[in-house]
Amino acid sequence: MTRRFSLKSLAWPGAVAAVILVLALAAPWLPLPDPVRQDIANRLSPPSMAHWLGQDEYGRDVLTRLLWGARVSLSVAFAAAALAAIGGTLLGILGGYFRGLVELMTVRVAEVVLCFPPLLLALLVVTLLGPGATTLVFTLAILFAPGFARVAYGETLSARALDFVTAQVALGARTRRILLRTLLPNIAAPLIVQFSLTVAAGMVLESGLSFLGLGVVPPSPSWGLMIRGARATMEQAPMLLFWPCLALTGTVVVLNLLCDRLRDVLDPRGAAQGRPGFLRRLVGFPPSRDVVPSSTPGLLTVEGLTLEVKGPHGPVQVVRDVGFSVAPGQTLAIVGESGSGKTLSALTVMGLLPAAVRPVAGRILFTGQDGQVRDLLRLTEQDMRGLRGRDLAMVFQDPSSSLNPMLRIGQQVGESLRAHGITEGVDERIVALLRRVGLPDPERQAQAYPHEISGGQRQRVMIAAAVANHPRLLLADEPTTALDVTVQAQILSLLTALRRSEGAMGMVFVTHNLAVVSEIADRIVVMYAGEVVEEGPVDDVFAAPRHPYTAALIGSMPEGEAERLTAIPGAVPQAWAMPAGCRFAPRCSFAIDACRAAPPALEEVVPGRATRCIRWRELA
């Protein structure tokens, strides 16, 4: 759907709503009779040239009171909805983003209001404070704020876990910027719908309370008071009841339609495509502090990495004593089933571990563009921000969650450039990057939103953003999993070509697909249940695996040369229920009693190759 069509669909409900609003605002200046002037002698008179809709039970002009009633009812409903939206959205975003005590003090406290029936609570407040428009606004705002808080809270919980929010945190964006310019635009669509429903509910409640004599004070006109007055004379003049009910119902329907269409226009993931992004460009961040140079060779060296999470009976190691290295210009593949710890190991290098996981041992030595070697586990968050996007970059598995749906592609690719102080010729560099990763018509694609391009093209955009600053190390976390086979091959060829063109750039490729490994990697690290069970050159490991798990993975690969595929029995054990000896022993057909006695160490087979199997000689 095009932008023109979207704006056209917005036209008629917008026009009707505008007419209602203009008539309500202009009521004091229109050539109409006094809305409170009574003419008892002509009460219940039918429509005439002087009174187009007739006169009510006190002889007042019905049309005039409808327009003045719209002014009162709309102002009360909109004011109450606006106050509720501001307060409730703020509570919901804060509670959903910070969780913990903040959640308890915001969302949970707001939900206490939901325990009371809305009409009864409104009756209580109005009875205590007295009737009137001001009291109504205050009462309705209290009633409706928890609804906004719950919507904002739920949407924030969903959005805060997405990669593009994590990227803003990693780049060092301030909390206020993340809340207002990243989270709020992405949860705005359901809030707009909630606002339309709240305005409608506010008008209905105002009319109901006015009908009961606890809302707008007579003789001020309101639709609720008109309905109340027409009830007593509905047999003699039924149209007096019809007109305010029609005005109330019609306005509610028009406002709901308008907000639905407005949501589609403002959200580029819906029908409209032409709205500019919400986020402004990010500014540069200070470079990280240098550490003492190390004599460790290579680009990246991970030694003895151990990660823990809190378990029901104490800390649990989800990754234990993991080590590997990457040389400049080399691609290392980390493979294993889900739950093997390969993604956690890669996230540790980037300093993007979930809050529940913490490193307790090991070193991660990285040689930056300045030639200095740093232990990434010892750097502060500010230091890591200076490296991310410049020396270190990562391509995540799902580009749909990695790209902000509210920002154009060019803006998001440019963020990594501007975050590291590049301000000259940014637009030209963005187009050049998109062309480099094989995106067709890069000038036009830079202005597109993520939902307007295919999954493979979104992954190319992620790769363009990752290599924008010519990083020394690129980490790719299963970047081809969600793509079809043809697009997978294209992405693999692109990554290989980029690694070669960047010269000294190393790459860590995380995957569970051994067929992919054989095409792109130089060395392989096989992980199982949080441990490295085998490592070595790809060709050597594929030709002669030295661990039963590696052999089983190769045997289950459809692209292999085996005439019959073999499945690995059982499942990866849970982190808190690891077997006493070899972690693979319960699933291994080669296991003996010695395998179950004590955890085996990683043993060197030949220089450059190692295995954690005590029977590797027999397996060979």
C-alpha positions in Angstrom: 0.0 0.0 0.0 1.4 3.4 -0.9 1.6 6.5 1.1 -1.0 8.2 -1.1 -3.5 5.5 -0.5 -2.9 5.6 3.2 -3.5 9.3 3.4 -6.6 9.0 1.2 -8.0 6.4 3.7 -7.4 8.9 6.5 -9.2 11.7 4.6 -12.9 11.1 5.3 -12.8 10.2 9.0 -10.3 13.0 9.5 -12.6 15.4 7.6 -15.7 14.4 9.7 -13.7 14.6 13.0 -12.4 18.0 11.9 -16.0 19.3 11.2 -17.1 18.1 14.6 -14.2 19.7 16.3 -14.5 23.0 14.4 -18.2 23.2 15.2 -17.6 22.5 18.8 -14.9 25.1 19.1 -16.7 27.7 17.1 -20.0 27.3 18.9 -19.7 30.6 20.9 -19.3 32.6 17.6 -21.9 30.9 15.5 -25.2 32.7 14.9 -27.1 30.4 17.3 -29.6 31.1 20.1 -28.4 31.1 23.7 -28.0 27.4 24.8 -29.5 28.0 28.3 -32.3 30.5 27.3 -35.7 28.9 28.1 -38.9 29.3 26.1 -41.5 27.4 28.2 -44.4 28.5 25.9 -42.8 26.6 23.0 -41.5 23.6 24.8 -41.2 20.3 22.8 -41.9 22.2 19.6 -41.0 20.3 16.4 -38.3 21.3 13.9 -38.8 24.7 12.2 -36.8 27.3 10.2 -35.9 29.0 13.5 -35.1 25.8 15.3 -33.8 23.2 12.9 -33.9 20.3 15.4 -36.8 21.6 17.5 -36.9 22.7 21.1 -36.4 20.6 24.3 -38.5 20.2 27.4 -37.6 23.8 28.5 -38.0 25.3 25.0 -34.2 25.5 24.5 -32.8 25.1 20.9 -31.7 21.5 20.5 -29.1 22.1 17.7 -27.4 24.8 19.8 -27.3 22.5 22.9 -25.9 19.7 20.7 -23.0 21.9 19.5 -22.3 23.3 23.0 -22.7 19.8 24.4 -20.0 18.6 22.0 -17.7 21.3 23.2 -18.2 20.1 26.9 -18.1 16.4 26.2 -15.1 16.4 23.9 -13.1 18.7 26.1 -13.7 16.5 29.1 -13.0 13.3 27.3 -9.8 14.5 25.5 -8.4 16.2 28.6 -8.9 13.1 30.7 -7.5 10.8 28.0 -4.5 13.0 27.5 -3.7 13.1 31.2 -4.2 9.4 31.5 -2.0 8.7 28.4 0.9 10.8 29.7 0.8 9.4 33.2 0.0 5.8 32.3 2.5 5.5 29.5 5.2 6.9 31.6 4.5 4.4 34.4 4.3 1.5 31.9 7.5 2.3 30.1 9.5 2.8 33.3 8.1 -0.4 34.8 8.7 -2.4 31.7 12.2 -1.1 31.1 13.7 -1.1 34.6 11.6 -4.0 36.1 12.1 -5.0 39.7 11.3 -2.3 42.3 10.4 0.3 39.7 7.9 -2.1 38.2 6.3 -2.7 41.6 6.1 1.1 42.3 4.6 2.0 38.9 2.7 -0.7 37.1 1.6 -2.8 40.1 0.4 0.2 42.1 -1.5 1.5 39.0 -3.2 -1.9 38.6 -4.7 -1.5 42.1 -7.1 1.0 40.5 -8.3 -1.7 38.2 -9.6 -3.7 41.2 -12.5 -1.2 41.5 -15.4 -1.0 39.1 -14.9 2.1 37.0 -18.4 3.6 37.4 -18.4 3.0 41.2 -15.0 4.6 41.6 -16.1 7.5 39.5 -19.2 7.9 41.6 -17.1 7.8 44.8 -14.7 10.5 43.6 -17.4 12.7 42.3 -19.5 12.3 45.4 -16.5 13.3 47.6 -15.3 16.2 45.4 -18.6 17.4 44.0 -19.8 17.4 40.4 -18.3 19.5 37.7 -16.2 19.3 34.6 -12.8 19.7 36.4 -13.7 16.9 38.8 -14.7 14.7 35.9 -11.4 15.2 34.1 -9.5 14.3 37.2 -11.7 11.3 37.9 -11.5 9.9 34.4 -7.8 10.4 34.2 -7.3 8.2 37.3 -9.6 5.6 35.9 -8.0 5.4 32.5 -4.3 5.7 33.4 -3.9 2.0 34.4 -5.1 0.9 31.0 -2.3 2.9 29.3 0.2 1.6 31.9 -0.7 -2.0 31.1 -0.5 -1.5 27.3 2.8 0.4 27.6 4.2 -2.1 30.0 3.4 -5.1 27.8 4.7 -3.5 24.6 7.9 -2.3 26.4 8.6 -5.8 27.7 8.4 -7.1 24.1 10.5 -4.3 22.6 13.2 -4.0 25.2 14.5 -7.5 24.4 14.9 -6.8 20.7 18.4 -6.4 19.2 18.0 -2.8 18.0 17.2 -1.7 21.6 20.3 -3.6 22.8 22.3 -1.9 20.1 21.3 1.5 21.5 22.4 0.4 25.0 25.7 -0.9 23.5 26.3 2.4 21.7 25.9 4.2 25.0 22.7 6.1 24.3 21.2 7.7 27.4 18.3 6.1 29.1 16.0 9.0 28.3 16.9 8.8 24.7 16.2 5.0 24.6 12.9 5.4 26.3 11.6 8.4 24.3 13.2 7.9 20.9 13.5 4.1 20.6 10.9 2.4 22.8 8.1 5.0 22.7 7.9 5.2 18.8 7.8 1.5 18.6 5.0 1.1 21.1 3.0 4.1 19.8 0.6 2.2 17.6 -1.3 0.3 20.3 -1.2 3.5 22.5 -2.9 5.4 19.7 -5.6 2.8 19.6 -5.9 2.9 23.4 -6.2 6.6 23.2 -9.2 6.4 20.8 -10.9 3.8 23.0 -10.2 6.0 26.1 -11.7 9.1 24.5 -14.8 7.1 23.5 -15.1 5.6 27.0 -14.5 9.1 28.5 -17.4 10.5 26.5 -19.7 7.6 27.5 -18.7 7.9 31.2 -19.2 11.7 31.1 -22.6 11.2 29.6 -23.5 8.5 32.1 -22.4 10.6 35.1 -24.1 13.7 33.8 -27.2 11.5 33.2 -27.0 10.6 36.9 -26.6 14.2 38.0 -22.9 13.7 39.0 -21.2 15.1 36.0 -21.6 18.4 34.3 -23.7 20.8 36.4 -26.9 22.2 34.8 -27.7 24.4 33.0 -24.4 23.9 31.1 -25.2 21.7 28.1 -23.8 18.3 27.7 -25.0 15.2 25.8 -25.5 13.3 29.0 -27.7 16.1 30.4 -29.6 16.1 27.1 -30.3 12.4 27.3 -31.3 12.7 30.9 -33.8 15.5 30.1 -35.2 13.7 27.1 -35.9 10.6 29.1 -39.0 12.1 30.8 -40.5 13.3 27.5 -39.5 10.4 25.2 -43.1 9.4 24.5 -44.1 12.9 23.5 -40.9 13.9 21.6 -38.7 10.8 20.9 -36.4 12.8 18.6 -35.1 14.7 21.7 -33.5 11.4 22.8 -32.4 10.4 19.3 -30.2 13.5 18.6 -27.8 13.4 21.5 -27.5 9.6 21.2 -26.7 9.9 17.5 -24.2 12.6 18.2 -22.5 10.5 21.0 -22.5 7.3 18.9 -21.4 9.0 15.7 -18.5 10.9 17.3 -17.2 7.7 19.1 -17.3 5.8 15.8 -15.5 8.5 13.8 -12.8 9.0 16.5 -12.1 5.2 16.5 -11.8 5.1 12.7 -9.6 8.2 12.7 -7.2 6.7 15.3 -7.1 3.4 13.5 -6.2 5.1 10.2 -3.8 7.5 12.0 -2.0 4.5 13.6 -1.5 3.0 10.1 -0.1 6.3 8.7 2.3 6.9 11.6 3.6 3.3 11.8 5.7 2.5 8.7 5.1 -1.2 9.3 1.5 -0.7 8.5 0.0 0.9 5.4 2.0 4.1 5.2 5.5 4.3 4.0 6.4 8.0 4.1 6.9 9.1 7.7 10.4 10.2 8.7 12.1 8.3 11.5 11.8 9.3 15.2 15.5 8.9 16.2 18.0 11.6 15.7 21.5 10.8 14.7 23.8 9.6 17.5 26.9 11.5 18.5 30.3 10.1 19.0 31.6 8.3 22.1 34.9 8.6 23.8 37.5 6.0 22.9 38.3 3.2 25.3 41.3 3.4 27.6 44.3 1.4 26.6 45.6 -1.5 28.8 49.1 -2.8 29.1 50.2 -4.3 25.8 50.4 -8.1 25.8 52.7 -10.4 23.9 49.8 -12.8 23.0 49.8 -13.3 19.2 46.7 -13.2 17.0 43.6 -11.1 16.8 41.4 -12.7 19.5 42.4 -15.2 22.2 39.8 -16.6 24.6 41.3 -18.4 27.6 39.4 -20.4 30.3 36.1 -18.5 29.9 33.6 -19.6 32.5 30.0 -18.2 32.7 27.6 -18.6 35.6 23.9 -18.0 36.2 22.0 -18.2 39.5 20.2 -21.5 39.9 17.7 -22.8 42.5 20.5 -24.4 44.5 23.4 -21.9 43.8 25.4 -20.8 40.9 25.4 -22.9 37.7 28.1 -22.9 35.1 26.5 -22.6 31.6 29.9 -22.2 29.9 33.1 -23.9 31.4 36.7 -23.4 30.6 36.1 -22.3 26.9 39.1 -21.3 24.9 39.8 -20.5 21.2 41.8 -18.1 19.1 41.3 -16.2 15.8 44.1 -14.9 13.7 43.9 -11.9 11.4 42.1 -12.7 8.2 40.9 -16.1 9.6 37.3 -17.4 10.0 36.6 -19.5 13.1 33.3 -21.5 13.2 31.7 -22.3 16.5 29.2 -25.2 16.1 27.0 -27.2 18.4 23.3 -27.9 19.2 21.1 -25.3 20.9 22.2 -24.9 24.5 25.8 -25.6 23.8 27.0 -22.2 24.9 28.2 -21.0 21.5 26.1 -17.8 21.4 26.8 -16.9 25.0 30.5 -17.2 24.2 30.2 -14.8 21.2 28.1 -12.3 23.3 30.7 -12.3 26.0 33.3 -11.1 23.4 31.0 -8.3 22.5 30.2 -7.5 26.2 26.4 -8.1 25.5 25.7 -10.9 28.0 22.2 -11.0 29.5 22.0 -9.5 33.0 21.4 -13.0 34.5 24.8 -14.4 33.1 28.1 -13.3 34.5 31.7 -14.2 33.7 33.6 -15.7 36.7 36.9 -16.8 35.1 39.0 -16.4 32.0 40.5 -13.8 29.7 39.5 -12.4 26.3 42.5 -10.8 24.8 41.7 -8.6 21.7 44.1 -6.6 19.5 42.4 -3.4 18.4 43.0 -1.2 15.4 45.5 0.8 17.4 47.7 -2.3 18.0 47.0 -2.4 21.7 45.9 -5.7 23.3 43.0 -5.5 25.8 41.3 -8.0 28.1 37.7 -7.4 27.1 36.4 -8.9 30.4 38.3 -6.2 32.4 37.0 -3.2 30.4 34.3 -0.9 31.6 31.1 -0.5 29.7 32.3 2.9 28.4 35.5 1.3 27.1 33.5 -1.4 25.3 31.3 1.2 23.6 34.5 2.7 22.1 35.2 -0.7 20.6 31.8 -1.9 19.4 31.0 -0.9 15.9 34.6 0.2 15.3 37.0 -2.7 16.3 34.3 -5.2 17.1 31.0 -5.8 15.2 28.3 -8.4 15.3 25.6 -9.7 12.9 22.7 -11.2 14.7 20.5 -14.2 13.7 17.2 -12.3 13.1 17.5 -9.1 11.1 13.8 -8.4 11.7 14.5 -7.8 15.4 17.9 -6.3 14.9 16.6 -3.4 12.7 14.4 -0.7 14.2 11.1 -0.9 12.3 10.5 2.9 12.8 13.8 4.0 11.2 14.8 4.0 7.5 17.6 1.7 6.5 20.0 4.5 5.7 19.5 6.0 9.1 20.4 2.8 10.8 23.5 2.1 8.7 24.6 5.6 9.4 24.2 5.3 13.2 27.4 3.2 13.5 29.3 5.8 11.4 28.1 8.8 13.4 28.6 7.0 16.7 32.3 6.9 16.1 32.7 10.5 15.0 32.2 10.2 11.2 30.1 13.2 10.0 31.5 14.1 6.6 30.0 12.4 3.5 27.8 10.0 5.6 25.1 9.7 3.0 27.5 8.8 0.3 29.2 6.2 2.5 25.8 4.7 3.3 24.9 4.2 -0.3 28.4 2.8 -1.0 28.0 0.3 1.8 24.6 -0.9 0.6 26.0 -1.2 -2.9 29.0 -3.2 -1.5 26.8 -5.8 0.2 24.9 -6.3 -3.1 21.7 -4.4 -2.3 19.9 -3.5 -5.5 19.2 0.3 -6.1 21.0 1.4 -2.9 19.9 5.0 -3.2 16.2 4.0 -3.1 16.8 1.2 -0.5 18.4 3.7 1.9 15.1 5.4 2.1 13.1 2.2 2.7 11.9 0.8 6.0 13.0 -2.7 7.0 9.6 -4.2 6.4 9.7 -3.1 2.7 12.6 -5.4 1.8 13.1 -9.2 2.0 14.8 -11.2 4.8 17.9 -11.7 2.8 18.1 -8.0 2.0 17.6 -7.1 5.7 20.6 -9.4 6.5 22.7 -7.6 3.9 21.7 -4.3 5.6 22.9 -5.7 9.0 26.2 -6.8 7.4 26.6 -3.3 5.9 26.1 -1.7 9.3 28.5 -4.1 10.9 31.4 -3.5 8.4 30.8 0.2 8.1 33.9 1.1 10.2 36.1 -1.7 8.9 36.1 -3.7 12.1 39.0 -5.9 13.1 36.7 -8.7 14.2 33.2 -9.6 12.9 31.0 -12.0 14.9 28.1 -13.6 13.0 25.5 -15.4 15.1 23.8 -17.8 12.8 23.1 -15.1 10.2 21.7 -17.5 7.6 19.3 -19.6 9.8 16.1 -17.8 8.8 16.9 -17.7 5.1 16.3 -20.1 2.3 19.1 -22.1 0.8 19.7 -19.8 -2.2 19.9 -16.7 0.0 22.1 -18.5 2.5 24.6 -19.2 -0.3 24.5 -15.5 -1.3 25.1 -14.3 2.3 28.0 -16.8 2.8 29.6 -15.7 -0.4 29.2 -12.0 0.7 30.8 -12.7 4.1 33.7 -14.5 2.5 34.2 -11.7 0.0 34.1 -9.0 2.7 36.6 -10.9 4.8 39.0 -11.0 1.9 38.5 -7.4 0.9 39.0 -6.2 4.5 42.4 -8.0 4.6 43.1 -8.5 8.3 39.5 -8.8 9.5 38.9 -12.0 11.4 35.5 -13.6 11.7 33.8 -15.8 14.3 30.9 -17.6 12.7 28.4 -19.2 15.1 26.2 -21.9 13.6 24.7 -25.3 14.1 24.9 -26.1 10.4 28.1 -28.0 9.5 27.4 -27.7 5.8 27.8 -23.9 6.2 31.0 -24.4 8.1 32.6 -26.3 5.3 32.0 -23.4 2.9 33.2 -20.4 5.0 35.5 -21.4 7.9 39.2 -22.1 8.2 39.1 -23.5 11.8 36.2 -25.1 13.8 35.4 -25.2 17.5 32.8 -27.8 18.4 30.9 -27.1 21.7 28.7 -29.3 23.7 26.9 -28.6 27.0 29.0 -25.5 27.6 32.4 -27.0 26.8 34.7 -27.2 23.9 34.9 -30.9 22.9 37.0 -30.6 19.7 38.8 -28.0 17.7 41.1 -27.9 14.7 41.3 -27.0 11.0 37.9 -27.6 9.2 39.2 -30.0 6.6 41.0 -32.1 9.2 38.1 -32.3 11.6 35.6 -33.2 8.8 38.0 -35.8 7.4 38.8 -37.4 10.7 36.8 -36.3 13.7 38.4 -37.1 17.1 35.3 -36.8 19.3 32.1 -38.9 19.1 29.9 -35.8 19.2 31.7 -34.3 16.2 31.3 -37.5 14.3 27.6 -37.7 15.2 27.1 -34.1 14.0 28.8 -35.0 10.7 26.8 -38.2 10.4 23.5 -36.3 10.8 24.4 -33.7 8.1 22.2 -34.2 5.0 25.0 -32.8 2.8 27.5 -35.4 4.0 28.6 -38.5 2.0 27.0 -41.0 4.3 24.3 -43.2 2.6 22.2 -43.2 5.8 21.7 -40.3 8.2 22.1 -41.0 11.9 20.3 -39.2 14.7 22.0 -38.3 18.0 20.0 -40.0 20.8 18.8 -38.0 23.8 19.1 -34.3 24.3 21.7 -31.8 25.6 21.6 -32.0 29.5 20.3 -29.0 31.5 23.0 -26.8 33.0 22.0 -27.8 36.6 21.9 -31.5 35.8 25.2 -32.3 34.1 26.6 -35.8 34.4 29.6 -36.5 36.6 32.1 -37.4 33.9 32.0 -36.7 30.2 29.0 -34.6 29.5 28.3 -36.4 26.2 28.6 -39.9 27.8 24.9 -40.5 28.3 24.3 -40.0 24.5 27.6 -41.7 23.4 27.8 -45.2 22.0 31.6 -45.3 22.7 31.3 -44.4 26.4 32.8 -46.7 29.0 33.0 -46.6 32.8 36.1 -44.4 32.7 34.2 -41.8 30.7 31.7 -41.5 33.5 34.2 -41.4 36.3 35.7 -37.9 35.9 35.4 -34.9 33.5 38.0 -35.3 30.7 40.4 -32.5 29.9 41.0 -31.0 26.5 43.9 -33.0 25.1 46.1 -32.1 22.1 45.9 -34.6 19.3 48.5 -33.0 17.0 49.6 -29.3 17.0 46.6 -27.3 16.2 44.0 -30.0 17.1 42.5 -31.0 20.4 39.7 -33.2 21.7 38.0 -33.8 25.0 37.5 -37.6 24.4 39.7 -40.0 26.3 39.1 -42.7 23.5 40.1 -40.5 20.6 42.8 -42.9 19.5 40.3 -45.8 19.2 37.8 -43.5 17.5 40.5 -42.6 14.9 
